[in-house]
Every structure is written in C-alpha cells, then in structure tokens.
Amino acid sequence: MKPTAIVVGGGLGGLATALTLSTHYDVKIFEKNSWLGGKMQSIQLGEHTFDFGPNTLTMPRYFWDVLAPFVQPKEALPFQRVEQPTAHHFKDATITFTTDVAEMQRQIALIDPVSAENYPAFILEITRLFHLSEKAFLNKTFFNVKDYTKASLMKNLMAARPFQTLDAFLGHYFPNRKIRQLFNRFATYIGSSPYETPATFAMIAYFELVEGTYFLEGGPPNIAATFERVLREQGVKLHLNEPVLKFAMDGDTIRFCETEKGRYEADIFVSDMDYDVMQSLLGRKIPKRELSTSAYVELIALKEPVDLHHHNLLFSNDYVAEFKTLREGNYARKPSVYGCYPYASDSSRLPALFVLINAPANLYASQDGLVEQVDDALQKWGIKEEQIVERKALPPHYIADTFAVRQGAIYGQASNTWKGSFFRPSNHDLKLDNLYYVGGTVHPGGGSPIVVKGGYEVAKRIIQERQEV
C-alpha cells in the first residue's frame, strides 16, 4: 500500500507537487475554490472569457518536465511562440520586445545609441545570471539550515550580484533612463521595486528576451486543465470547494486535517497556501515582513478587435516615484498601466482586454482616480467607449479573498532586501517533520514557471528522502 499525502491548495505549485508525488503516494488535493490552478483562473463576463493570470507565459520546459512521466508533454501543452509579444509605450517612443538581438538594438538606438551598443553584453550577462540561478536556486530545495549554509550556495550567491540593485546593474549597460525603465519592469514580476531588489533578478529578463514568450490556444487556464486531467488519470482525489480549516498535531507531526466535510489523515502534508495564511492556520504568530505588491484589475469586454499587441505597457513618467509610493502603502498618482490582449495571438477568442495597475499591499489604500487612469490608458491605446461591451473591476480585496492571500500581496514576501530575496520561507517546516511548503510565497518564489519548478523539485526530494517506493 502506498503512503498518503495531502496537498492543501490547488495552485500550480500544488498541482506540480501532487502529480510528481502520485507515482509514490496516494494523493488528495484540497482546494477552497471550485477550480484548480489558483490565480490561473478563467473568468466569464457575458460571452467574453478572461484569464486572471498569469498573463505572460514563459519557460514551457518547466511545465513539460512535470508532465513528461505521464503524457507526451509537448502534445498535452502545445505552447506557441509569440514573436513580438510586448509593446512598451513611453510618452514619445515605443519598443517592442523580441528575441532578435539586432532588432532590439535597432529599436533601442532610436532612443540611445550607447544603450543599443551595450545590449548584446547585457544579454550575455542575464544569460549567465539565469544559468547560475537555475543551478544554485531553481534546481534546489531548502529543507533545513544545512541547505542554507553550504559553501557552494554561498559561492554562487556571491556571483549573482546580490548587493547591487537591479537599477544600478542596468545603469552599467543603459545610461538612458527610458531604456533602464524598460528592463526595470521585470522587478514587478516578483512584486518588488527595481530600485531595491537585487540585480540577481535581472535573470527574469532572460525568460522573455532569450527563451521567448508563448501562448496557449484557449488561454493559460488550459495548463491547469491539463494538469487536472492527468491528476485524475493518476488517481489523485480532488476535493474542490473544500478548504482545510484545522490541523491536529502530535509532537512534531501533523496527524490529520479537518474540513467542514470530514477529517483526513495522511503521512505527509504539503501547503500550497499563502505562507503567512498557513502560519495563522497553524496557530502561529505571523512574522513581520515587507509584502510584495498587489494588483488593481479591470476586465474589459470589447465589441470588435482593436490594434494591440498580446502584451502592452504604458510607462509612467516617474518610475522612481511610482515604486516609492507603492512601498509607502499607496497607489501611484500616475501609474504605469499594463494591458493583456490575448486576441492578438489567439483569434479563436472574443476580443477582451485585461488591464492591471500595480497596487500596494494595503487593502485600505484609496482607489480614487484608478478608473480615470484606466480610461486614459484605453484612450492612448485607441479604444473608444462605444467599443466596450462591459467592464468589471477586481481590486486587491478580490485577490485577498479569492486566493486567501495576506493583504492581497501576490508574491508574499517582497524581494526588496537581500534577506527577503534569498532567504524566503523554506520548503520544509522547521518544527513539523511531515509538513512541506510550495508556491509563490516560499522558495524559489513567484511566477508560474517558477512555482511549477519549485513544486516539482520539492516532490522529488520528498520521495528521495522519505525513501518511499
């Protein structure tokens, strides 16, 4: 008889963990919502379908790695490349991302020839940072103190520019403020400030500028749907609409969890919940920490196609002030505005626009003026009021309530400090021997490919260390 495992939370990290464990464990997943995939949620507005997140798909091989033992992964998830995925609009210029280095140089040269000349060297360095990060962090799990104190980890960490900020790093290559802003934006992928987060996270740029950006026909929720299908084939029991309410401990071991429907025992438990929310559920004091940003979202159903890229960004004129205000717990007065328009890549869907403004991790911050900021962005994108069928706002409260996330902070702990970046909550509870953690609020961090990679690696180590056959 196989040992048993319970995964609490059906986000992408939990799904990757459950599927990988399923070869050695009888697995149950408990999810508070009616769908799997966490923030990879499909939302219906009339006849229009929206993907709450993630909006930008990268690193398909991390998803394929999880599926490979069970199905033909590239057939199950047929990612397709978007050649010019993201248009970045400044007040007087536009740059569209591509993996073509010469084309990126050509566009950058229109703004600053020196920055354009340095672009190939930048690509070489972010490639180095990515491969270093993959070796030192993304392929590793952190279960105990020894994992954090290995000489090899410290050596790799010191080589990853931990004490230089992302903005300072970019300044070495790009003397022009606009060009730095273009790549500073990658800090928002981990809900942090480019003026505080370590330069190590420049490696995020590698995902889009070297490996490329992708889409799936029907949208990102098809990833969760594919995982769900394979999980069911593996015999994993899915308990939807059934949140875990309580854990019962015996010394250093969790014996069972309880829901409104019953009591469930298991040999091991894996939390894919927000780390701080899970600590509260365990009856522990939530540690003080700076939280990542949240998001104010508007879903905008359109009557007809419009002229936009799959991903679109309108930059604020003062990026420094924008992040300073966010860290102070308020919305920027003139924020950057992001718009995801999947119809640009997948015309099988009705045209719809997902608009996002970075929000502070403060559910009580005033949202005055945000609708007007979205209206202004729509105007700049050439979208007229008569082209809109319906629109709906989803403020940070929606994120906090729907996904059980503390203060709506999408990535949990912010990466605005050296400690916050490299010493996130570990993957194994320090007091409970049979409790493990996955998901975007623990190591290795947020972003859909990263949480999938994290769940996969944690499950492999659990199987290896507990020697279950």
C-alpha positions in Angstrom: 0.0 0.0 0.0 1.2 3.5 -0.9 1.8 6.1 1.8 -0.6 9.0 1.8 -0.1 12.7 1.0 -2.5 15.7 1.3 -1.8 18.9 -0.7 -3.5 21.9 0.8 -4.2 24.3 -2.0 -4.6 23.6 -5.7 -2.4 26.3 -7.2 0.2 25.5 -9.8 2.8 24.6 -7.2 0.4 22.2 -5.5 -0.6 20.6 -8.8 3.0 20.0 -9.8 3.8 18.6 -6.4 0.7 16.3 -6.3 1.4 15.0 -9.8 5.0 14.2 -9.1 4.2 12.6 -5.8 1.4 10.5 -7.3 3.9 7.9 -8.6 4.8 7.0 -4.9 1.8 8.3 -2.9 -1.9 8.2 -2.7 -2.6 11.9 -3.0 -5.5 14.1 -2.1 -5.8 17.8 -3.0 -8.0 20.2 -1.0 -8.9 23.5 -2.7 -11.2 26.2 -1.3 -12.4 27.3 -4.8 -14.3 25.5 -7.5 -11.3 25.3 -9.9 -7.7 24.2 -9.8 -4.8 26.4 -10.8 -5.1 29.2 -8.2 -4.6 32.6 -9.8 -4.7 30.8 -13.2 -8.4 31.5 -13.1 -10.8 31.7 -16.1 -13.4 34.5 -15.6 -16.6 34.8 -17.6 -18.0 38.3 -18.3 -21.1 37.7 -20.6 -19.8 35.8 -23.6 -16.2 37.0 -23.0 -13.6 34.9 -21.3 -10.7 36.4 -19.3 -7.5 34.9 -17.8 -6.9 36.3 -14.4 -3.3 35.2 -14.5 -0.6 34.5 -15.3 -0.6 36.8 -18.3 2.9 36.2 -19.7 3.8 32.6 -20.4 7.5 31.7 -20.4 9.7 28.6 -19.9 7.4 25.9 -21.2 10.1 23.3 -20.4 9.4 23.6 -16.7 5.7 22.7 -17.3 6.7 19.9 -19.7 9.2 18.4 -17.1 6.3 17.8 -14.7 4.1 16.1 -17.3 6.8 14.1 -19.1 6.5 10.9 -16.9 2.8 10.7 -17.7 2.0 12.0 -21.2 3.6 13.5 -24.3 4.2 16.9 -22.8 4.5 19.0 -25.9 1.3 17.5 -27.3 -0.5 18.0 -24.0 0.6 21.6 -23.7 1.4 22.9 -27.3 2.9 26.2 -26.4 3.3 28.6 -29.4 5.9 31.3 -29.6 4.8 35.0 -29.8 7.4 36.7 -32.0 6.7 40.3 -30.9 4.8 39.9 -27.6 5.1 43.1 -25.7 4.8 46.8 -26.8 6.2 49.3 -24.3 5.0 52.8 -24.8 6.8 55.8 -23.5 5.5 59.3 -24.0 7.4 59.8 -27.2 8.7 56.3 -28.2 7.7 52.6 -28.4 9.8 49.5 -28.1 8.5 46.0 -28.8 10.2 43.1 -27.3 11.7 40.3 -29.5 14.4 37.7 -29.0 16.1 39.1 -32.1 19.1 40.9 -30.6 19.8 43.0 -33.8 16.2 44.2 -33.9 16.3 45.1 -30.2 19.4 47.1 -30.9 17.8 48.9 -33.8 14.8 50.0 -31.7 17.0 51.0 -28.7 19.3 53.0 -30.9 16.4 55.3 -31.9 16.4 56.4 -28.3 20.0 55.9 -27.2 22.9 54.5 -29.4 25.1 53.8 -26.4 22.5 51.6 -24.8 22.0 49.8 -28.1 25.7 49.1 -28.4 25.7 47.6 -24.9 22.6 45.4 -25.4 24.4 42.2 -26.5 26.7 42.4 -23.4 23.5 42.7 -21.3 22.1 39.6 -22.9 25.2 37.7 -22.2 25.2 38.7 -18.5 21.5 37.9 -17.9 22.1 34.5 -19.6 24.9 33.9 -17.1 22.7 35.0 -14.2 19.9 32.7 -15.3 22.1 29.6 -15.6 23.7 30.5 -12.3 20.3 30.9 -10.6 19.0 27.8 -12.1 21.9 25.8 -10.8 22.1 27.4 -7.4 18.4 28.1 -6.6 15.8 26.9 -9.1 17.1 23.3 -9.1 17.5 23.3 -5.3 15.1 23.0 -2.4 15.6 24.3 1.1 14.6 21.9 3.8 16.9 22.8 6.7 19.7 25.0 8.0 22.3 22.9 6.3 20.8 23.7 2.9 21.3 27.4 3.5 24.9 27.1 4.8 26.5 25.1 2.0 29.7 26.6 0.7 28.6 26.1 -2.9 25.4 28.0 -2.3 27.3 30.9 -0.8 29.8 30.9 -3.7 27.0 31.0 -6.2 25.1 33.6 -4.3 28.2 36.0 -4.3 28.5 35.5 -8.0 24.8 36.5 -8.6 25.2 40.3 -7.8 23.3 40.1 -4.5 24.4 43.5 -3.2 23.7 45.6 -6.3 20.2 46.8 -7.1 18.6 45.9 -10.4 18.5 49.6 -11.4 22.2 50.0 -10.7 23.0 46.9 -12.6 21.1 48.1 -15.6 22.8 51.5 -15.4 26.1 49.8 -16.2 24.7 48.9 -19.7 22.0 51.5 -20.3 22.8 55.2 -19.4 19.4 56.2 -20.8 16.7 56.4 -18.2 13.9 55.1 -20.5 15.9 52.1 -21.5 16.6 51.2 -17.9 12.9 51.6 -17.2 12.2 49.1 -19.9 14.1 46.4 -18.1 13.5 47.6 -14.6 9.9 46.5 -15.1 11.0 42.8 -14.6 11.1 43.6 -10.8 7.3 43.8 -11.0 7.2 40.1 -12.0 8.1 39.4 -8.3 6.1 42.3 -6.9 9.1 44.3 -5.9 10.9 47.6 -6.6 13.7 47.7 -9.2 15.4 50.3 -7.0 15.7 47.9 -4.1 15.6 44.4 -5.4 19.0 42.7 -6.0 20.4 42.7 -9.5 20.2 38.9 -9.5 16.6 39.2 -10.7 17.8 40.6 -13.9 17.8 37.0 -14.9 14.0 37.2 -15.2 14.7 39.2 -18.4 16.3 36.0 -19.8 12.9 34.3 -19.9 11.4 36.7 -22.4 14.4 38.2 -24.2 16.3 34.9 -24.8 14.0 31.9 -24.4 10.9 33.9 -25.6 7.3 34.5 -24.7 4.5 32.0 -25.5 0.7 31.5 -25.6 -1.7 28.6 -25.5 -4.8 28.5 -27.6 -7.7 29.0 -25.2 -5.5 30.7 -22.6 -3.3 29.9 -19.6 -6.1 28.1 -17.7 -5.6 25.2 -20.1 -2.4 24.5 -18.2 -4.4 23.9 -15.0 -7.0 21.9 -17.0 -4.3 19.7 -18.5 -2.7 19.1 -15.0 -6.2 18.3 -13.7 -6.8 15.7 -16.4 -3.5 13.9 -15.7 -4.1 14.1 -12.0 -7.4 12.3 -12.3 -5.8 9.7 -14.6 -3.2 9.1 -11.8 -6.0 8.6 -9.3 -5.4 11.8 -7.3 -8.5 12.7 -5.3 -9.6 16.3 -5.9 -11.6 18.0 -3.1 -12.9 21.2 -4.7 -14.9 23.8 -2.7 -13.4 22.2 0.5 -11.0 24.4 2.4 -8.9 23.0 5.2 -9.9 24.6 8.4 -7.8 23.0 11.1 -4.7 20.8 11.7 -4.2 18.4 14.5 -0.6 18.0 15.7 1.1 15.3 17.8 4.5 16.5 18.8 6.5 17.2 15.6 3.9 15.5 13.3 0.6 16.6 11.8 -1.8 13.7 12.2 -4.8 14.9 10.3 -6.6 18.0 8.9 -10.2 18.9 9.1 -12.7 20.5 6.7 -16.4 21.0 7.0 -16.9 17.7 5.4 -14.6 15.5 7.5 -11.3 14.6 9.0 -8.5 13.3 6.8 -5.3 11.6 7.9 -2.0 11.4 5.9 1.6 10.6 6.2 2.7 13.9 4.8 1.1 17.3 4.2 2.1 19.9 1.6 0.9 23.5 1.8 0.4 25.4 -1.4 -1.3 28.2 0.6 0.0 31.7 1.2 2.8 31.1 3.7 1.5 33.7 6.2 -2.1 32.4 6.0 -0.9 28.9 6.6 1.1 30.0 9.7 -2.1 31.6 11.0 -4.0 28.3 10.4 -1.3 26.5 12.4 -2.0 28.9 15.3 1.4 30.6 14.9 2.2 34.3 15.0 2.7 35.8 11.5 6.2 37.2 11.2 6.7 40.8 10.3 7.9 41.2 6.7 7.5 43.6 3.8 4.9 42.3 1.4 5.0 42.3 -2.4 2.7 44.4 -4.4 -0.9 43.5 -5.2 -3.0 44.5 -8.2 -6.0 46.5 -9.3 -7.5 44.8 -12.3 -10.2 45.8 -14.8 -11.8 43.3 -17.2 -12.9 45.0 -20.4 -15.1 43.1 -23.0 -14.8 44.5 -26.5 -17.3 44.5 -29.4 -14.6 44.2 -32.0 -10.9 43.6 -32.4 -8.5 46.5 -31.7 -4.9 47.2 -32.8 -2.9 46.0 -29.8 -0.1 43.5 -29.1 -0.7 40.5 -26.8 1.0 42.5 -24.0 1.0 46.3 -23.8 2.5 48.6 -21.3 2.1 52.4 -20.8 5.0 53.6 -18.7 4.6 56.3 -16.1 6.9 59.3 -16.5 8.4 58.9 -13.0 9.1 55.3 -12.2 11.1 56.1 -9.1 8.1 57.9 -7.6 5.7 55.1 -8.6 7.6 52.5 -6.6 8.3 54.8 -3.7 4.6 55.5 -3.3 3.7 51.8 -3.6 6.2 51.0 -0.8 4.6 53.7 1.3 1.3 51.8 1.0 -0.4 54.0 -1.6 -1.2 53.9 -5.3 0.9 56.0 -7.6 -0.8 59.1 -8.8 0.3 58.5 -12.4 0.9 54.7 -12.5 2.2 52.5 -15.3 -0.7 50.6 -16.9 -0.5 47.0 -18.3 -2.9 45.6 -20.8 -3.1 41.9 -21.9 -5.0 41.3 -25.2 -4.9 37.6 -25.9 -6.9 38.1 -29.2 -3.6 39.4 -30.7 -2.3 35.8 -30.6 -5.4 33.7 -30.4 -8.3 34.9 -32.6 -10.5 32.0 -31.6 -11.4 34.0 -28.5 -13.6 37.1 -28.4 -11.6 40.3 -28.1 -11.1 41.2 -24.5 -8.6 43.3 -22.5 -7.2 42.6 -19.1 -5.9 45.9 -17.5 -3.6 45.9 -14.5 -2.2 48.6 -12.3 0.3 47.8 -9.5 -1.3 48.2 -6.1 0.2 48.4 -2.6 -0.3 45.5 -0.2 -2.7 47.7 1.7 -6.4 46.8 1.3 -7.4 50.2 2.7 -5.4 52.4 0.3 -7.6 54.9 -1.5 -8.5 53.8 -5.1 -9.7 57.2 -6.1 -8.7 58.0 -9.7 -7.9 54.5 -10.8 -10.9 54.3 -13.1 -9.8 57.5 -14.7 -6.2 56.1 -15.1 -7.7 53.1 -16.9 -9.8 55.3 -19.1 -6.7 57.3 -20.0 -4.9 54.1 -21.0 -7.8 53.0 -23.1 -7.7 56.3 -24.9 -4.0 56.1 -25.6 -4.5 52.5 -26.9 -7.1 53.9 -29.3 -10.1 52.2 -27.6 -13.3 54.2 -27.7 -16.1 53.9 -25.2 -18.6 52.7 -27.9 -16.3 49.7 -28.5 -16.7 48.4 -24.9 -19.4 45.9 -24.2 -18.9 45.6 -20.4 -16.2 46.2 -17.8 -15.6 45.0 -14.3 -13.1 46.0 -11.6 -11.3 43.4 -9.4 -9.5 45.3 -6.6 -6.9 43.8 -4.3 -9.7 42.7 -2.0 -10.6 40.2 -4.7 -7.1 38.7 -4.7 -7.0 38.6 -0.9 -10.4 36.9 -0.5 -10.5 34.6 -3.6 -7.0 33.2 -3.2 -6.6 33.6 0.6 -3.6 35.9 0.3 -2.5 38.2 3.1 -3.3 41.8 2.2 -3.6 40.8 -1.4 0.2 40.5 -1.8 0.5 38.3 -4.9 4.0 37.1 -4.2 4.0 37.1 -0.4 7.3 38.4 0.9 8.8 41.3 -1.1 12.2 40.9 -2.6 13.3 44.5 -1.7 16.1 43.3 0.6 18.9 40.8 0.4 17.3 38.7 3.0 13.8 38.9 1.5 15.2 37.8 -1.9 17.4 34.9 -0.9 16.0 33.7 2.3 12.4 33.2 1.6 10.4 30.7 3.8 11.9 27.2 3.3 10.2 24.2 1.7 10.1 22.2 4.9 8.6 23.3 8.2 11.2 23.8 10.9 9.1 22.2 13.6 6.7 19.7 11.9 8.6 16.9 10.3 5.8 15.9 7.8 4.8 19.4 6.6 6.3 20.9 3.4 5.7 24.2 1.5 5.4 25.1 -2.2 4.0 28.0 -4.1 4.9 31.6 -4.9 5.3 32.8 -1.3 8.1 30.4 -0.4 11.4 29.3 -2.1 12.1 29.7 -5.0 9.5 32.4 -5.4 6.7 33.6 -7.7 5.8 33.4 -11.4 4.0 30.4 -12.9 7.1 28.5 -14.3 9.0 29.1 -11.1 6.2 27.8 -8.8 5.8 24.7 -11.1 9.5 24.1 -11.0 9.5 24.6 -7.2 6.7 22.1 -6.7 8.4 19.5 -8.9 11.7 19.8 -7.1 10.1 19.6 -3.6 8.1 16.5 -4.6 11.2 14.8 -6.0 13.2 15.5 -2.8 10.3 14.2 -0.6 10.3 11.0 -2.5 14.0 10.6 -2.3 14.4 11.5 1.4 11.5 9.5 2.7 12.6 6.6 0.6 9.0 5.6 -0.3 8.8 3.1 -3.1 
